């Protein structure tokens, strides 16, 4: 491991051997997300999805990054192992006693450690068949835009570029689709802990910020709301919802920057 001091903050660069050691965590996180995606059917309770992820963590001998997580913006330790954000919720959705309905827009975010290395990833899906054609088209566009923004953000994550190049690439896709972009929460460094330096906002200026170097491992995570960039915290102390009730979607991968280009550690 190499340390890079930037504005009194430490940014960790991983060796090629350490990046290889991170691969099992990435595969496990991808497997759990795919299992939750498959299980997210009408009639399934959010608590059942959390129980599924919890069982997979136990069976794999992995460690949850969420259950004891208590940052300054959380009202208490999270207490669950996945984030399930439904419809107007977009981030940090605390699983609760809610039964999924046809047409719900569900975002699932999951991070876990395997052998001490963390990976973090998220996806969004429409649950079952959305009966309203216009609503279905709007949700599909929203999900597709976050996925396209993630793709171009990863393509910008090459040695010699700047953090701002990733942010600007994401914002170009989001703005072209007509979405406002919130920068309160975004991507981040990943390694032995879930959240590290540097912060990777979903909007920024190209050519600005930290220079990308081999060994930098990042979670890149575009998330957009349909008609606003304003959010508020639900009464549960965690779930972030749109101020105007519009829907949100979220896509995320953990990647490692190398001289041969970015490696998607959480590829599904």
C-alpha positions in Angstrom: 0.0 0.0 0.0 1.2 3.5 -0.9 0.0 6.7 0.9 -0.5 10.0 -0.9 -1.0 13.1 1.2 -3.4 15.5 -0.4 -4.5 18.7 1.4 -3.9 17.0 4.8 -6.0 14.0 3.8 -4.5 10.6 3.1 -5.4 8.9 -0.2 -4.4 5.2 -0.3 -3.0 3.7 -3.5 -3.1 -0.1 -3.7 -0.4 -2.4 -5.1 -1.2 -4.8 -7.9 -1.1 -7.6 -5.3 -3.6 -5.8 -3.1 -5.9 -5.2 -6.0 -5.9 -8.9 -6.7 -6.7 -9.5 -3.1 -9.8 -7.2 -3.5 -11.3 -9.3 -6.2 -13.2 -11.8 -4.0 -15.0 -8.9 -2.2 -16.0 -7.5 -5.5 -17.3 -10.8 -6.7 -19.2 -11.4 -3.5 -20.9 -8.0 -3.6 -21.9 -8.5 -7.2 -23.4 -11.9 -6.3 -25.4 -10.5 -3.4 -26.8 -7.7 -5.6 -27.8 -10.2 -8.3 -29.5 -12.4 -5.8 -31.4 -9.4 -4.4 -32.3 -8.3 -7.9 -33.7 -11.7 -8.7 -35.6 -11.9 -5.4 -37.2 -8.4 -5.7 -40.6 -9.5 -6.9 -44.1 -8.1 -6.1 -45.1 -9.4 -2.7 -41.6 -9.6 -1.3 -40.9 -7.6 1.9 -37.8 -5.4 2.0 -36.9 -7.1 5.3 -36.8 -10.4 3.3 -34.2 -8.9 0.9 -32.2 -7.8 3.9 -32.4 -11.3 5.4 -31.3 -12.8 2.1 -28.2 -10.6 2.1 -27.6 -11.3 5.7 -27.6 -15.1 5.1 -25.2 -14.7 2.2 -22.8 -12.7 4.3 -22.9 -15.4 7.0 -22.5 -18.3 4.6 -19.5 -16.6 2.9 -17.8 -15.6 6.1 -17.9 -12.0 5.0 -18.4 -8.9 7.1 -21.2 -6.3 6.7 -20.1 -2.7 6.2 -23.5 -1.3 7.1 -24.9 -3.0 10.2 -22.8 -1.0 12.7 -22.2 2.0 10.4 -22.9 5.3 12.2 -21.5 8.4 10.4 -22.5 11.9 11.4 -25.4 12.0 8.9 -27.0 8.8 10.3 -29.3 9.1 13.3 -28.1 5.8 14.8 -26.1 2.7 13.7 -27.7 1.5 10.4 -28.7 -1.9 11.8 -29.3 -3.6 8.5 -26.9 -5.1 5.8 -28.3 -3.6 2.6 -29.8 -0.3 1.6 -33.3 -0.6 -0.1 -34.5 2.7 -1.6 -38.0 2.7 -3.1 -39.6 5.2 -5.5 -38.9 8.7 -4.1 -36.1 7.3 -1.9 -32.7 7.2 -3.6 -29.9 6.7 -1.1 -29.4 5.0 2.3 -32.8 3.4 2.3 -33.2 1.6 5.6 -35.1 -1.7 5.1 -38.4 -1.7 6.8 -41.7 -3.6 6.8 -42.7 -2.7 3.2 -44.1 -5.2 0.6 -42.9 -4.4 -2.9 -45.6 -3.6 -5.4 -45.7 -3.9 -9.2 -44.0 -0.9 -10.7 -42.0 0.1 -7.7 -38.6 1.5 -8.6 -36.1 -0.2 -6.2 -32.5 0.7 -5.7 -30.3 -1.7 -3.8 -26.9 -0.7 -2.4 -24.6 -3.2 -0.8 -21.1 -3.1 0.6 -19.2 -5.9 2.4 -15.7 -6.9 3.3 -14.0 -10.3 2.4 -10.7 -11.0 4.1 -10.5 -7.4 5.2 -11.1 -5.8 1.7 -14.2 -3.9 0.9 -16.3 -3.5 -2.2 -19.4 -1.4 -2.8 -22.0 -1.5 -5.5 -25.6 -0.6 -6.3 -28.3 -1.2 -9.0 -31.8 -0.1 -9.6 -34.7 -2.1 -11.0 -38.4 -1.9 -11.8 -40.3 -4.4 -9.7 -42.5 -6.7 -11.7 -44.6 -5.1 -14.5 -45.3 -1.4 -14.3 -48.9 -1.0 -15.3 -48.5 2.7 -16.4 -46.7 2.8 -19.7 -45.6 6.4 -19.3 -44.3 5.8 -15.8 -42.5 2.7 -17.0 -40.8 4.6 -19.8 -39.7 7.4 -17.3 -38.3 4.9 -14.8 -36.5 3.0 -17.6 -34.9 6.3 -18.8 -33.9 7.2 -15.2 -32.3 3.8 -14.6 -30.6 3.7 -18.0 -29.2 7.2 -17.5 -27.5 6.3 -14.2 -26.0 3.2 -15.9 -24.7 5.2 -18.9 -23.3 7.8 -16.5 -21.6 5.1 -14.5 -20.1 3.7 -17.8 -18.7 7.0 -19.0 -17.4 7.8 -15.4 -15.5 4.5 -15.4 -14.1 5.2 -18.9 -12.8 8.5 -17.6 -11.0 6.8 -14.7 -7.7 6.4 -16.3 -4.2 7.3 -15.2 -3.4 11.0 -15.7 -7.0 12.2 -15.7 -8.4 14.1 -12.7 -11.3 13.4 -10.4 -13.1 16.2 -12.1 -12.9 14.3 -15.4 -14.9 11.5 -13.8 -17.4 14.0 -12.3 -17.8 15.9 -15.6 -18.4 12.8 -17.6 -21.2 11.7 -15.2 -22.7 15.1 -15.3 -22.7 15.3 -19.1 -25.0 12.2 -19.2 -27.2 13.4 -16.4 -27.7 16.9 -17.8 -28.3 15.6 -21.3 -31.2 13.5 -20.0 -32.7 16.6 -18.3 -31.8 15.7 -14.7 -30.5 18.1 -12.0 -27.5 16.7 -10.1 -27.0 16.7 -6.3 -23.4 16.7 -5.1 -24.0 16.2 -1.4 -23.3 12.5 -1.8 -21.2 10.7 -4.4 -18.4 8.3 -5.0 -15.5 7.7 -2.7 -12.3 5.8 -2.1 -12.6 2.2 -1.1 -10.1 -0.2 0.6 -10.0 -1.5 4.1 -13.0 0.7 4.9 -16.1 1.5 3.0 -15.6 5.3 2.7 -12.3 6.9 2.1 -10.6 9.7 0.2 -11.1 11.1 -2.4 -14.7 12.2 -2.7 -16.0 11.8 -6.3 -19.0 14.1 -6.9 -21.4 13.5 -9.7 -20.8 16.9 -11.1 -17.6 18.8 -11.6 -15.2 20.5 -13.9 -12.8 18.5 -16.1 -9.1 18.9 -15.4 -9.7 19.7 -11.7 -9.0 17.7 -8.5 -6.7 14.9 -7.6 -4.7 13.3 -10.4 -5.7 9.6 -10.9 -2.8 7.2 -10.3 -2.3 3.5 -10.6 -3.6 1.7 -7.5 -6.4 4.2 -6.7 -9.6 2.2 -5.9 -12.9 4.1 -6.2 -16.6 3.5 -5.8 -18.2 5.6 -8.6 -21.9 6.0 -8.1 -24.2 8.2 -10.2 -27.6 8.8 -8.7 -30.3 11.1 -10.2 -33.7 12.2 -9.2 -36.4 12.8 -11.9 -37.3 16.4 -11.3 -35.1 17.8 -8.5 -31.7 17.8 -6.9 -33.1 18.5 -3.4 -33.3 15.7 -0.8 -34.4 15.3 2.8 -33.8 12.7 5.5 -36.8 10.5 6.3 -38.0 10.1 9.9 -36.1 6.8 10.1 -33.0 8.9 10.4 -31.3 7.4 7.3 -33.4 7.2 4.1 -32.8 10.1 1.7 -35.9 11.1 -0.3 -36.6 13.7 -3.0 -38.1 16.9 -1.8 -40.8 16.9 -4.5 -41.7 13.2 -4.4 -40.1 12.4 -7.7 -38.4 9.1 -8.2 -34.7 8.3 -8.0 -32.2 5.7 -9.4 -28.7 4.7 -8.4 -25.9 2.7 -10.1 -22.5 2.0 -8.6 -19.3 -0.1 -9.2 -16.0 -0.4 -7.3 -13.1 0.0 -9.7 -9.4 -0.1 -9.5 -7.3 2.3 -11.7 -4.3 0.6 -13.4 -1.9 1.4 -16.1 -3.9 -0.9 -18.3 -7.2 0.9 -17.6 -9.9 0.6 -15.0 -10.8 -2.8 -13.6 -14.4 -3.2 -12.5 -14.1 -5.2 -9.3 -17.9 -5.5 -8.8 -18.7 -6.5 -12.4 -22.0 -8.5 -12.5 
